Amino acid sequence: TPILCVAEKPDAAKRISALLSNGQSNRREGFSKYNKIFEFNYVVPNFGSSPCRIMMTSVSGHMCNLEFPDNFRGWHTCRPAQLFDAPVEKKVSKDKQQICRTLTKEGKIAKGLIIWTDCDREGENIGYEVIDNVKKVNKNIQVYRAKFSEITGPSITRAINNLIRPNLNMSLAVDCRQELDLRIGAAFTRYQTLMLQPLFGALAQNVISYGSCQFPTLVFVVERL
């Protein structure tokens, strides 16, 4: 039974494969030169008592970006306030498309998908990016998540022997935060840049950015001065 496993970073995939295979995995290339595929056999309880053919690969953090459609990207295509209600699209970044090609190729033949991303909200969101990508070519694939707190032999073995289901609510929380960051940052950056540039000649060629994390960070900097 072919099982696709996906870690959050290339090094994590390499280390997890080494632990589960006792250093006996076979490495082969994917479409991305940085994200290798490690193959070995392992008995996964959720898929029966016979050894499965594990294909362990990785992403490199988030694969997707949240973006406005083309008709809202130009600074003069709409009023800044309209960005709070404009549609948004989640698209694969150009530099991550080769990773997606590997996932769809390997996922198309897999009977199961195990997510090995970090066990936090961001990791769950990255996991759902992987799931959505694979399900485009294999909608009936069985999906599980490995829950672990460290990459050690006992922790990884315990994780693969006690697989759980991914947590959609954790992923949606990240989607919500990303959307708020995009809308607030884009709307206020455009508003204050377009308002202040005509008033101050020195700012004519500059973007006056606004971000929901920038002002708290600036407060910390000022307090240290």
Residue frames as a rotation matrix with the C-alpha (Angstrom) as fourth column:
THR 1
0.573 0.819 0.000 0.00
0.819 -0.573 0.000 0.00
0.000 0.000 -1.000 0.00
PRO 2
-0.395 -0.744 0.538 1.61
0.710 -0.619 -0.335 3.31
0.583 0.250 0.773 -1.05
ILE 3
0.594 0.508 -0.624 1.40
0.794 -0.495 0.353 6.02
-0.129 -0.705 -0.697 1.61
LEU 4
0.041 -0.533 0.845 2.46
0.466 -0.738 -0.488 9.63
0.884 0.414 0.218 1.01
CYS 5
0.423 -0.018 -0.906 3.95
0.876 -0.249 0.414 11.37
-0.233 -0.968 -0.089 4.05
VAL 6
0.253 -0.274 0.928 4.64
0.496 -0.787 -0.367 15.10
0.831 0.553 -0.063 4.00
ALA 7
0.029 -0.356 -0.934 6.81
0.967 -0.225 0.116 17.03
-0.252 -0.907 0.338 6.48
GLU 8
0.839 0.387 -0.384 7.05
0.351 -0.922 -0.163 20.80
-0.417 0.002 -0.909 6.86
LYS 9
0.515 -0.753 -0.409 10.73
-0.790 -0.602 0.113 21.11
-0.331 0.265 -0.905 5.93
PRO 10
0.515 -0.371 -0.773 13.22
-0.486 0.617 -0.619 18.98
0.706 0.694 0.138 3.94
ASP 11
-0.568 -0.805 0.171 15.37
-0.584 0.248 -0.773 18.32
0.580 -0.539 -0.611 7.01
ALA 12
-0.223 0.578 0.785 12.37
-0.856 0.269 -0.441 17.06
-0.466 -0.771 0.435 8.97
ALA 13
0.769 0.508 -0.389 11.48
-0.639 0.643 -0.422 14.61
0.035 0.573 0.819 6.18
LYS 14
0.105 -0.839 -0.534 15.06
-0.439 0.442 -0.782 13.32
0.892 0.316 -0.322 6.14
ARG 15
-0.709 -0.430 0.558 15.23
-0.661 0.130 -0.739 12.87
0.245 -0.893 -0.376 9.92
ILE 16
0.118 0.839 0.532 11.80
-0.854 0.359 -0.377 11.23
-0.507 -0.409 0.758 10.26
SER 17
0.737 0.115 -0.666 12.59
-0.559 0.659 -0.504 8.84
0.381 0.743 0.550 7.41
ALA 18
-0.274 -0.931 -0.239 15.91
-0.499 0.350 -0.793 7.90
0.822 -0.098 -0.561 9.00
LEU 19
-0.606 0.088 0.790 14.20
-0.771 0.176 -0.612 7.10
-0.193 -0.980 -0.039 12.31
LEU 20
0.394 0.883 0.255 11.34
-0.753 0.469 -0.461 5.05
-0.527 -0.010 0.850 10.83
SER 21
0.848 -0.081 -0.523 13.56
-0.374 0.608 -0.700 3.16
0.375 0.790 0.486 8.38
ASN 22
0.763 -0.641 0.083 16.51
0.211 0.369 0.905 2.67
-0.611 -0.673 0.417 10.73
GLY 23
0.046 -0.781 -0.623 18.62
-0.484 -0.563 0.670 4.58
-0.874 0.270 -0.404 8.23
GLN 24
-0.596 -0.286 0.751 17.67
0.332 0.763 0.554 2.26
-0.731 0.579 -0.360 5.35
SER 25
0.512 0.837 -0.193 15.49
0.158 -0.312 -0.937 4.55
-0.845 0.449 -0.292 3.21
ASN 26
-0.288 -0.514 0.808 16.12
0.918 0.093 0.387 5.06
-0.274 0.852 0.445 -0.50
ARG 27
-0.090 0.198 -0.976 16.33
0.075 -0.976 -0.204 8.66
-0.993 -0.091 0.073 -1.65
ARG 28
-0.290 -0.004 0.957 15.05
0.952 0.101 0.289 9.81
-0.098 0.995 -0.025 -5.02
GLU 29
-0.977 -0.181 -0.116 14.40
0.162 -0.974 0.162 13.16
-0.142 0.139 0.980 -6.66
GLY 30
0.117 0.991 -0.066 11.15
0.713 -0.130 -0.689 15.07
-0.692 0.033 -0.722 -6.80
PHE 31
0.506 0.116 0.855 10.38
0.775 -0.498 -0.390 18.00
0.380 0.859 -0.342 -9.11
SER 32
0.877 -0.265 0.400 11.85
-0.386 -0.885 0.259 20.39
0.285 -0.382 -0.879 -6.55
LYS 33
0.200 -0.894 -0.401 15.59
0.027 0.414 -0.910 19.91
0.979 0.171 0.107 -6.17
TYR 34
-0.544 -0.414 0.730 15.38
-0.641 -0.355 -0.680 20.85
0.541 -0.838 -0.072 -2.49
ASN 35
0.037 0.697 0.716 12.54
-0.938 0.272 -0.216 18.51
-0.345 -0.664 0.664 -1.49
LYS 36
-0.745 -0.452 -0.491 13.68
-0.599 0.777 0.194 14.92
0.294 0.438 -0.849 -1.85
ILE 37
0.508 0.858 -0.068 11.57
-0.773 0.490 0.403 11.77
0.380 -0.152 0.912 -1.56
PHE 38
-0.643 -0.687 0.338 12.60
-0.765 0.555 -0.326 9.03
0.036 -0.468 -0.883 0.86
GLU 39
0.332 0.770 -0.545 11.14
-0.730 0.575 0.368 5.54
0.597 0.275 0.754 0.33
PHE 40
-0.858 -0.504 0.094 11.01
-0.460 0.676 -0.576 2.63
0.227 -0.538 -0.812 2.77
ASN 41
-0.144 0.809 -0.569 8.62
0.080 0.583 0.809 0.00
0.986 0.071 -0.149 4.09
TYR 42
-0.948 -0.089 0.306 6.81
-0.285 -0.194 -0.939 0.36
0.143 -0.977 0.159 7.39
VAL 43
-0.464 0.825 -0.322 3.74
0.761 0.557 0.333 -1.18
0.454 -0.091 -0.886 9.06
VAL 44
-0.871 0.296 0.392 1.21
-0.388 -0.904 -0.179 1.58
0.302 -0.308 0.902 9.67
PRO 45
-0.855 0.505 0.115 -1.60
0.279 0.637 -0.719 0.28
-0.436 -0.583 -0.686 11.95
ASN 46
-0.149 0.855 -0.497 -4.26
-0.381 -0.513 -0.769 2.45
-0.912 0.075 0.402 10.29
PHE 47
0.179 0.155 -0.972 -3.56
-0.984 0.017 -0.178 0.71
-0.011 0.988 0.155 6.97
GLY 48
0.860 0.279 -0.427 -3.42
-0.314 0.949 -0.013 -2.93
0.402 0.145 0.904 8.10
SER 49
0.762 -0.528 0.375 -0.76
-0.185 0.376 0.908 -5.34
-0.621 -0.761 0.189 9.32
SER 50
0.529 -0.592 0.607 1.30
0.841 0.461 -0.283 -5.58
-0.112 0.661 0.742 6.13
PRO 51
-0.344 -0.736 -0.583 4.21
0.561 -0.659 0.501 -3.21
-0.753 -0.155 0.640 5.44
CYS 52
0.824 0.566 -0.025 3.24
0.367 -0.567 -0.737 -0.11
-0.432 0.598 -0.675 3.48
ARG 53
-0.085 -0.823 0.562 5.47
0.976 -0.181 -0.118 1.58
0.199 0.538 0.819 0.92
ILE 54
0.517 0.221 -0.827 6.15
0.569 -0.811 0.139 4.94
-0.640 -0.542 -0.545 2.53
MET 55
0.003 -0.469 0.883 6.99
0.849 -0.466 -0.250 7.92
0.528 0.751 0.397 0.30
MET 56
0.427 0.082 -0.901 8.20
0.762 -0.569 0.309 10.65
-0.487 -0.818 -0.305 2.64
THR 57
-0.222 -0.475 0.852 8.68
0.790 -0.600 -0.128 14.12
0.572 0.644 0.508 1.17
SER 58
-0.305 0.031 -0.952 8.30
0.768 -0.583 -0.265 17.71
-0.563 -0.812 0.154 2.32
VAL 59
0.719 0.338 0.608 7.14
0.580 -0.773 -0.256 21.19
0.383 0.537 -0.751 1.55
SER 60
-0.533 -0.844 -0.056 9.11
0.744 -0.437 -0.505 24.31
0.402 -0.311 0.861 2.53
GLY 61
-0.828 0.357 -0.433 6.64
0.091 -0.676 -0.731 26.07
-0.554 -0.644 0.527 4.79
HIS 62
0.163 0.967 -0.197 3.51
-0.037 -0.194 -0.980 27.60
-0.986 0.168 0.004 3.27
MET 63
-0.556 -0.281 0.782 2.91
0.710 0.328 0.623 26.87
-0.431 0.902 0.018 -0.40
CYS 64
0.034 0.749 0.662 0.09
0.922 -0.279 0.269 29.36
0.386 0.601 -0.700 -0.93
ASN 65
-0.951 -0.205 -0.232 -0.46
0.273 -0.908 -0.317 33.10
-0.146 -0.364 0.920 -0.70
LEU 66
0.098 0.989 -0.112 -3.71
0.849 -0.142 -0.508 34.95
-0.518 -0.045 -0.854 -0.22
GLU 67
-0.892 -0.451 0.010 -4.20
0.365 -0.708 0.605 37.55
-0.266 0.544 0.796 -2.96
PHE 68
0.004 0.855 -0.518 -6.75
-0.221 -0.505 -0.835 39.98
-0.975 0.118 0.187 -4.34
PRO 69
0.435 0.191 0.880 -7.95
0.776 0.417 -0.474 39.37
-0.458 0.889 0.033 -7.94
ASP 70
-0.467 -0.737 0.488 -6.21
0.884 -0.383 0.267 41.38
-0.010 0.556 0.831 -10.64
ASN 71
-0.025 0.525 0.851 -8.97
0.518 -0.721 0.460 44.00
0.855 0.452 -0.254 -10.82
PHE 72
0.950 0.309 -0.040 -8.29
0.192 -0.480 0.856 45.01
0.245 -0.821 -0.515 -7.18
ARG 73
0.371 -0.887 -0.275 -4.49
0.907 0.282 0.314 45.00
-0.201 -0.366 0.909 -7.25
GLY 74
-0.277 -0.465 0.841 -3.91
0.663 -0.726 -0.183 48.32
0.696 0.506 0.510 -8.93
TRP 75
-0.753 -0.118 -0.648 -3.72
0.625 -0.437 -0.646 51.18
-0.207 -0.891 0.403 -6.46
HIS 76
-0.782 0.474 -0.405 -6.23
-0.477 -0.873 -0.102 53.24
-0.402 0.114 0.908 -8.42
THR 77
-0.804 0.496 -0.327 -8.62
0.023 0.575 0.818 50.43
0.594 0.650 -0.474 -9.40
CYS 78
0.257 0.898 -0.358 -10.76
0.581 0.152 0.800 50.89
0.772 -0.414 -0.482 -6.29
ARG 79
0.396 -0.072 0.915 -11.07
-0.623 -0.753 0.211 52.92
0.674 -0.654 -0.343 -3.12
PRO 80
-0.674 -0.738 -0.033 -8.93
-0.469 0.462 -0.752 51.52
0.570 -0.491 -0.658 -0.25
ALA 81
-0.435 0.564 0.702 -12.05
-0.795 0.127 -0.593 50.87
-0.424 -0.816 0.393 1.84
GLN 82
0.504 0.669 -0.546 -13.36
-0.853 0.483 -0.196 48.49
0.133 0.565 0.814 -0.83
LEU 83
-0.318 -0.723 -0.613 -10.52
-0.535 0.671 -0.514 46.07
0.783 0.164 -0.600 -0.01
PHE 84
-0.707 0.118 0.698 -12.35
-0.645 0.299 -0.703 45.10
-0.291 -0.947 -0.135 3.19
ASP 85
0.249 0.890 0.382 -15.08
-0.459 0.456 -0.763 43.48
-0.853 0.014 0.522 1.07
ALA 86
0.150 -0.239 -0.959 -13.13
-0.984 0.059 -0.169 42.51
0.097 0.969 -0.226 -2.06
PRO 87
0.983 0.164 -0.081 -12.85
-0.163 0.986 0.025 38.80
0.083 -0.011 0.996 -2.91
VAL 88
0.105 -0.979 0.173 -9.59
-0.927 -0.033 0.374 37.03
-0.360 -0.200 -0.911 -2.09
GLU 89
0.830 0.084 -0.551 -7.96
-0.377 0.813 -0.444 34.02
0.411 0.576 0.706 -3.72
LYS 90
0.439 -0.720 0.537 -5.51
-0.453 0.339 0.825 31.47
-0.776 -0.605 -0.177 -2.35
LYS 91
0.896 -0.189 -0.402 -2.89
-0.349 0.260 -0.900 30.65
0.275 0.947 0.167 -4.96
VAL 92
0.687 -0.727 0.004 0.26
0.660 0.625 0.417 28.54
-0.306 -0.284 0.909 -5.02
SER 93
0.525 -0.597 -0.607 3.37
-0.373 -0.802 0.466 30.73
-0.765 -0.018 -0.644 -4.99
LYS 94
0.781 -0.240 -0.576 5.46
-0.568 0.108 -0.816 30.58
0.258 0.965 -0.052 -8.16
ASP 95
-0.216 -0.976 0.013 8.49
-0.868 0.186 -0.461 29.31
0.447 -0.111 -0.887 -6.25
LYS 96
-0.473 0.098 0.875 6.47
-0.615 0.675 -0.408 26.45
-0.631 -0.731 -0.259 -4.75
GLN 97
0.412 0.745 -0.525 4.90
-0.894 0.218 -0.392 25.07
-0.177 0.630 0.756 -7.93
GLN 98
-0.186 -0.550 -0.815 7.49
-0.625 0.705 -0.333 22.34
0.758 0.448 -0.475 -8.34
ILE 99
-0.918 -0.048 0.393 6.73
-0.369 0.464 -0.805 21.10
-0.144 -0.884 -0.444 -4.83
CYS 100
-0.020 0.995 0.095 3.06
-0.712 0.053 -0.700 20.92
-0.701 -0.082 0.708 -5.80
ARG 101
0.252 0.053 -0.966 3.95
-0.883 0.421 -0.207 18.91
0.395 0.906 0.153 -8.89
THR 102
-0.768 -0.572 -0.288 5.67
-0.371 0.764 -0.527 16.34
0.521 -0.298 -0.800 -6.68
LEU 103
-0.725 0.533 0.436 2.69
-0.408 0.178 -0.895 16.17
-0.555 -0.827 0.088 -4.33
THR 104
0.277 0.898 -0.341 0.18
-0.854 0.067 -0.516 15.62
-0.441 0.434 0.786 -7.13
LYS 105
0.000 -0.350 -0.937 2.35
-0.762 0.607 -0.227 13.00
0.648 0.714 -0.267 -8.83
GLU 106
-0.896 -0.399 -0.193 2.99
-0.175 0.718 -0.674 10.98
0.407 -0.570 -0.713 -5.68
GLY 107
-0.662 0.692 0.288 -0.46
-0.476 -0.092 -0.874 11.63
-0.578 -0.716 0.391 -4.23
LYS 108
-0.022 0.684 -0.729 -2.22
-0.994 0.062 0.089 10.35
0.106 0.727 0.678 -7.34
ILE 109
-0.067 -0.077 -0.995 -1.05
-0.317 0.947 -0.052 6.78
0.946 0.311 -0.088 -6.67
ALA 110
-0.913 -0.367 0.177 -1.18
-0.255 0.177 -0.950 6.86
0.317 -0.913 -0.256 -2.86
LYS 111
-0.161 0.859 -0.486 -3.87
0.537 0.489 0.687 5.15
0.828 -0.150 -0.540 -0.80
GLY 112
0.622 0.334 -0.708 -3.17
0.783 -0.277 0.557 7.29
-0.010 -0.901 -0.433 2.23
LEU 113
0.107 -0.553 0.826 -1.76
0.184 -0.806 -0.563 10.71
0.977 0.212 0.015 3.13
ILE 114
0.477 -0.037 -0.878 -0.08
0.878 0.069 0.474 11.40
0.043 -0.997 0.065 6.47
ILE 115
0.624 -0.201 0.755 0.65
-0.005 -0.968 -0.253 15.01
0.782 0.154 -0.605 7.45
TRP 116
0.316 -0.635 -0.705 3.89
0.937 0.327 0.125 15.48
0.151 -0.700 0.698 9.43
THR 117
0.000 -0.287 0.958 3.92
0.183 -0.942 -0.282 19.26
0.983 0.175 0.053 9.67
ASP 118
-0.923 -0.370 0.106 4.49
-0.008 -0.256 -0.967 21.05
0.385 -0.893 0.233 12.98
CYS 119
-0.293 0.847 -0.444 1.68
0.854 0.441 0.277 20.50
0.430 -0.298 -0.852 15.47
ASP 120
-0.617 0.195 -0.762 0.53
0.329 -0.816 -0.476 24.11
-0.715 -0.544 0.439 15.76
ARG 121
0.399 0.878 -0.266 -1.92
0.107 -0.333 -0.937 26.31
-0.911 0.345 -0.227 13.89
GLU 122
0.178 -0.393 -0.902 0.50
-0.882 -0.470 0.031 27.25
-0.436 0.790 -0.430 11.12
GLY 123
-0.832 -0.531 0.161 1.50
-0.436 0.805 0.403 23.60
-0.343 0.265 -0.901 10.70
GLU 124
-0.303 0.812 0.498 -2.13
0.426 0.583 -0.692 22.56
-0.853 0.003 -0.523 10.45
ASN 125
0.552 0.493 -0.672 -2.76
-0.300 -0.634 -0.712 25.21
-0.778 0.595 -0.202 7.81
ILE 126
-0.295 -0.735 -0.611 0.25
-0.922 0.052 0.384 24.05
-0.250 0.676 -0.693 5.79
GLY 127
-0.807 0.037 0.590 -1.09
0.004 0.998 -0.058 20.53
-0.591 -0.044 -0.806 6.14
TYR 128
0.206 0.966 0.157 -4.41
0.334 0.081 -0.939 21.55
-0.920 0.246 -0.306 4.64
GLU 129
0.284 -0.216 -0.934 -2.59
-0.824 -0.553 -0.123 23.19
-0.490 0.805 -0.335 1.73
VAL 130
-0.803 -0.594 -0.040 -1.05
-0.555 0.722 0.412 19.76
-0.216 0.353 -0.910 1.10
ILE 131
-0.522 0.682 0.513 -4.40
0.318 0.713 -0.625 18.00
-0.792 -0.163 -0.588 1.52
ASP 132
0.445 0.734 -0.514 -6.20
-0.195 -0.480 -0.855 20.35
-0.874 0.481 -0.071 -0.88
ASN 133
-0.083 -0.582 -0.809 -3.46
-0.955 -0.185 0.231 19.90
-0.284 0.792 -0.541 -3.46
VAL 134
-0.929 -0.319 0.190 -3.47
-0.279 0.937 0.210 16.09
-0.245 0.142 -0.959 -3.27
LYS 135
-0.331 0.882 0.335 -7.26
0.298 0.435 -0.850 15.80
-0.895 -0.182 -0.406 -3.24
LYS 136
0.125 0.322 -0.939 -7.43
-0.762 -0.575 -0.299 17.55
-0.635 0.753 0.173 -6.60
VAL 137
-0.258 -0.307 -0.916 -6.03
-0.876 0.475 0.088 14.35
0.408 0.825 -0.391 -8.14
ASN 138
-0.647 0.034 -0.762 -7.10
0.214 0.967 -0.139 11.77
0.732 -0.253 -0.633 -5.53
LYS 139
-0.247 0.625 0.741 -10.34
-0.650 -0.674 0.351 12.83
0.718 -0.395 0.573 -3.85
ASN 140
0.752 0.614 -0.238 -10.85
-0.286 0.630 0.722 9.53
0.593 -0.475 0.650 -1.98
ILE 141
-0.202 -0.920 -0.336 -7.42
0.091 0.324 -0.942 9.37
0.975 -0.221 0.018 -0.35
GLN 142
0.686 0.372 -0.626 -7.44
0.607 0.183 0.774 8.59
0.402 -0.910 -0.100 3.39
VAL 143
0.075 -0.635 0.769 -5.93
-0.069 -0.773 -0.631 11.51
0.995 -0.005 -0.102 5.33
TYR 144
0.707 0.049 -0.705 -4.31
0.675 0.249 0.694 11.39
0.210 -0.967 0.143 8.76
ARG 145
0.512 -0.585 0.629 -2.04
-0.450 -0.806 -0.384 13.59
0.732 -0.087 -0.676 10.84
ALA 146
0.139 -0.587 -0.798 0.92
0.719 0.614 -0.326 12.49
0.681 -0.528 0.507 12.93
LYS 147
0.828 0.185 0.529 0.99
-0.197 -0.787 0.585 14.28
0.525 -0.588 -0.615 16.28
PHE 148
0.340 -0.807 -0.483 4.48
0.882 0.452 -0.134 14.73
0.327 -0.381 0.865 17.76
SER 149
0.985 0.000 -0.172 6.39
0.082 -0.877 0.473 17.25
-0.151 -0.480 -0.864 19.83
GLU 150
0.221 -0.964 -0.149 9.96
-0.729 -0.265 0.631 16.33
-0.648 -0.031 -0.761 18.91
ILE 151
0.672 -0.073 -0.737 11.80
-0.598 0.533 -0.599 14.37
0.436 0.843 0.315 16.24
THR 152
-0.423 -0.721 0.549 13.11
-0.885 0.459 -0.079 11.49
-0.195 -0.520 -0.832 18.32
GLY 153
-0.864 0.011 -0.504 12.70
-0.207 0.904 0.375 7.75
0.459 0.428 -0.778 17.87
PRO 154
-0.766 0.597 -0.239 10.06
0.583 0.488 -0.649 7.21
-0.271 -0.636 -0.722 20.59
SER 155
-0.360 0.653 -0.666 8.07
-0.181 -0.750 -0.637 10.33
-0.915 -0.109 0.388 19.65
ILE 156
-0.463 0.142 -0.875 7.96
-0.884 -0.153 0.442 9.56
-0.071 0.978 0.197 15.92
THR 157
-0.910 0.131 -0.393 7.12
0.052 0.977 0.206 5.88
0.411 0.167 -0.896 16.48
ARG 158
-0.642 0.704 -0.305 4.33
0.484 0.063 -0.873 6.83
-0.595 -0.708 -0.381 18.87
ALA 159
-0.378 0.486 -0.787 2.98
-0.553 -0.801 -0.229 9.34
-0.743 0.348 0.572 16.35
ILE 160
-0.583 0.128 -0.802 2.76
-0.757 0.273 0.594 6.93
0.295 0.954 -0.063 13.42
ASN 161
-0.859 0.269 -0.436 1.17
0.341 0.936 -0.093 4.27
0.383 -0.228 -0.895 15.64
ASN 162
-0.287 0.772 -0.568 -1.49
0.789 -0.145 -0.596 6.71
-0.543 -0.619 -0.567 16.93
LEU 163
-0.896 -0.071 0.439 -2.53
0.376 -0.649 0.661 8.76
0.237 0.757 0.608 13.92
ILE 164
-0.293 0.822 -0.488 -5.34
0.439 -0.338 -0.833 11.29
-0.849 -0.458 -0.262 14.30
ARG 165
0.311 0.457 0.833 -7.41
0.949 -0.201 -0.244 13.34
0.056 0.866 -0.497 11.88
PRO 166
-0.728 -0.556 0.402 -6.32
0.558 -0.820 -0.124 16.86
0.399 0.134 0.907 10.87
ASN 167
-0.203 0.616 -0.761 -7.99
0.778 -0.371 -0.508 19.73
-0.595 -0.695 -0.404 12.71
LEU 168
-0.099 0.229 0.968 -9.83
0.889 -0.417 0.190 21.94
0.447 0.880 -0.162 10.21
ASN 169
0.862 0.500 -0.082 -10.73
0.479 -0.751 0.455 24.59
0.166 -0.431 -0.887 12.80
MET 170
0.318 -0.834 -0.450 -7.05
0.413 -0.305 0.858 25.22
-0.853 -0.459 0.248 13.58
SER 171
-0.534 -0.508 0.676 -6.38
0.808 -0.073 0.585 25.68
-0.248 0.858 0.449 9.87
LEU 172
0.235 0.726 0.646 -9.35
0.812 -0.512 0.279 28.01
0.534 0.459 -0.710 9.42
ALA 173
0.755 -0.032 -0.655 -8.08
0.483 -0.647 0.589 30.18
-0.443 -0.762 -0.473 12.27
VAL 174
-0.332 -0.933 -0.136 -4.90
0.453 -0.284 0.845 30.79
-0.827 0.219 0.518 10.26
ASP 175
-0.394 0.280 0.875 -6.93
0.886 -0.137 0.443 31.50
0.244 0.950 -0.194 7.11
CYS 176
0.696 0.716 -0.059 -8.85
0.691 -0.646 0.324 34.13
0.194 -0.266 -0.944 9.09
ARG 177
0.447 -0.609 -0.655 -5.65
0.338 -0.563 0.754 35.74
-0.828 -0.559 -0.045 10.41
GLN 178
-0.577 -0.686 0.444 -4.10
0.650 -0.057 0.758 35.78
-0.494 0.726 0.478 6.93
GLU 179
-0.044 0.650 0.759 -7.18
0.900 -0.304 0.312 37.42
0.434 0.697 -0.571 5.45
LEU 180
0.844 0.326 -0.427 -7.29
0.508 -0.740 0.440 40.09
-0.173 -0.588 -0.790 8.16
ASP 181
0.017 -0.932 -0.363 -3.58
0.401 -0.326 0.856 40.82
-0.916 -0.160 0.368 7.68
LEU 182
-0.594 -0.234 0.770 -4.05
0.798 -0.054 0.600 41.17
-0.099 0.971 0.219 3.92
ARG 183
0.290 0.816 0.500 -7.15
0.823 -0.479 0.305 43.38
0.489 0.323 -0.811 4.06
ILE 184
0.834 0.026 -0.551 -5.93
0.413 -0.692 0.592 45.65
-0.367 -0.721 -0.588 6.88
GLY 185
-0.094 -0.982 -0.165 -2.41
0.468 -0.189 0.863 45.96
-0.879 0.004 0.477 5.53
ALA 186
-0.549 -0.106 0.829 -3.42
0.835 -0.103 0.540 46.63
0.028 0.989 0.146 1.93
ALA 187
0.438 0.831 0.344 -6.26
0.795 -0.536 0.284 49.03
0.420 0.149 -0.895 2.72
PHE 188
0.852 -0.089 -0.516 -4.39
0.301 -0.724 0.621 51.21
-0.429 -0.685 -0.590 5.21
THR 189
-0.243 -0.968 0.063 -1.12
0.576 -0.092 0.812 51.15
-0.780 0.234 0.580 3.25
ARG 190
-0.369 0.167 0.915 -2.90
0.877 -0.265 0.402 52.43
0.309 0.950 -0.048 0.17
TYR 191
0.667 0.744 0.034 -4.97
0.682 -0.629 0.373 54.96
0.299 -0.226 -0.927 2.14
GLN 192
0.698 -0.391 -0.600 -2.14
0.269 -0.634 0.725 56.61
-0.664 -0.668 -0.337 4.03
THR 193
-0.397 -0.855 0.335 0.29
0.671 -0.020 0.742 56.48
-0.627 0.519 0.581 1.10
LEU 194
-0.249 0.374 0.893 -2.18
0.871 -0.316 0.375 58.14
0.423 0.872 -0.247 -1.31
MET 195
0.802 0.588 -0.104 -3.20
0.562 -0.684 0.465 60.68
0.202 -0.431 -0.879 1.35
LEU 196
0.640 -0.583 -0.500 0.31
0.260 -0.449 0.855 61.68
-0.723 -0.677 -0.136 2.52
GLN 197
-0.123 -0.763 0.635 2.31
0.919 0.153 0.362 61.61
-0.374 0.628 0.682 -0.72
PRO 198
0.236 0.214 0.948 0.73
0.714 -0.700 -0.020 64.84
0.659 0.681 -0.318 -2.12
LEU 199
0.971 0.226 0.077 1.30
0.106 -0.698 0.708 66.61
0.214 -0.680 -0.701 1.21
PHE 200
0.536 -0.842 0.066 4.97
-0.292 -0.111 0.950 65.74
-0.792 -0.529 -0.305 1.67
GLY 201
0.684 -0.268 -0.678 7.22
-0.720 -0.099 -0.687 65.95
0.117 0.958 -0.261 -1.38
ALA 202
-0.356 -0.916 0.187 9.90
-0.934 0.356 -0.037 63.78
-0.032 -0.188 -0.982 0.23
LEU 203
-0.340 0.307 0.889 7.43
-0.271 0.873 -0.405 60.88
-0.901 -0.378 -0.214 0.28
ALA 204
0.184 0.549 -0.815 6.52
-0.899 -0.240 -0.365 61.09
-0.396 0.800 0.450 -3.40
GLN 205
-0.030 -0.280 -0.960 8.33
-0.753 0.637 -0.162 57.89
0.657 0.718 -0.229 -4.35
ASN 206
-0.906 -0.401 0.136 7.80
-0.370 0.596 -0.712 55.98
0.204 -0.696 -0.689 -1.10
VAL 207
0.020 0.873 -0.488 5.19
0.084 0.485 0.871 53.51
0.996 -0.058 -0.064 0.05
ILE 208
-0.533 -0.097 0.841 4.05
-0.777 -0.338 -0.531 54.25
0.335 -0.936 0.105 3.61
SER 209
-0.434 0.309 -0.846 3.27
-0.019 0.936 0.352 50.75
0.901 0.168 -0.400 4.77
TYR 210
-0.120 0.464 0.877 0.89
-0.989 -0.133 -0.064 49.67
0.087 -0.875 0.475 7.49
GLY 211
-0.305 0.053 -0.951 0.75
-0.134 0.986 0.098 46.22
0.943 0.158 -0.294 9.04
SER 212
0.693 0.706 0.145 -1.11
-0.263 0.060 0.963 44.79
0.671 -0.705 0.228 12.01
CYS 213
0.666 -0.533 -0.522 2.19
0.741 0.552 0.382 43.60
0.084 -0.642 0.762 13.47
GLN 214
-0.042 -0.787 0.616 4.23
0.608 -0.509 -0.609 46.70
0.793 0.349 0.499 12.65
PHE 215
0.210 0.161 0.964 2.87
-0.385 -0.893 0.233 49.09
0.899 -0.421 -0.125 15.27
PRO 216
0.992 0.067 0.109 3.18
-0.127 0.379 0.916 46.71
0.020 -0.923 0.385 18.27
THR 217
0.475 -0.880 0.018 6.72
0.871 0.466 -0.156 45.94
0.129 0.090 0.988 17.10
LEU 218
-0.041 -0.464 0.885 7.54
0.309 -0.848 -0.430 49.67
0.950 0.256 0.178 16.82
VAL 219
0.728 0.352 0.589 6.27
-0.437 -0.424 0.793 50.17
0.529 -0.834 -0.155 20.37
PHE 220
0.885 -0.447 -0.132 8.70
0.431 0.676 0.597 47.53
-0.178 -0.586 0.791 21.61
VAL 221
0.095 -0.886 0.453 11.54
0.868 -0.148 -0.473 49.23
0.486 0.439 0.756 19.73
VAL 222
0.162 0.027 0.986 10.67
-0.101 -0.994 0.044 52.67
0.982 -0.107 -0.159 21.12
GLU 223
0.938 0.257 0.233 10.44
-0.254 0.049 0.966 51.32
0.237 -0.965 0.111 24.67
ARG 224
0.645 -0.756 -0.112 13.97
0.755 0.607 0.247 49.94
-0.119 -0.244 0.962 24.35
LEU 225
0.127 -0.609 0.783 15.42
0.563 -0.605 -0.563 53.28
0.816 0.512 0.267 23.25
